[in-house]
Amino acid sequence: MEHPNTQPKQKPEAAGQTRLSADEARRIFATEVGPRVIGGIYHNAYWDTVYRVVGIHYGADALAAIGWDAGWAITIQDARGVQTHCTTWEKDDKTVALPEVTVYRPSHGALPLGHYSNPEAARAHVTDLLRREEPGALPVWLADDLDDPLSPVEANRFGRGGVPEPTGYVITPLTIADHYDPTADE
């Protein structure tokens, strides 16, 4: 029989505490969960669904997210909605490679003139501007690097002697990332 003044011990999670620090939980997450990152898109073979990781929680944040002390938790979004759980990485889960998105930004000097999903629309914009400046002008597009399909191109007009002269209008292709990659700047 327990002594009447003795209180039963509370579980750590009942007191809002965790058995692992956030740093310890991060190390365990890296080994148990695998290569998932916030913003990453993955295919789960078991459920045959594609999901995006929208949050990764450690220590007390994980406890708050799922209501019990797993040390870590992951929040995903798929066709069924948003869910938070602490399921380990399935060996058959695969990272989904998304096509890169390229937009085309025409500019004049440092002044951007919009963004377009295709180079033809960007060229049409600049051509229209040049025709307003000089009726009948038809630009010739010269690339900085002929071997690079994503090289900026500059509108030139023919000057004296048929020599192309730069107009200052440049179209720069920009590749848009679908998520933050902390190693991209390295």
Disulfide bonds with the S-S distance in Angstrom:
none
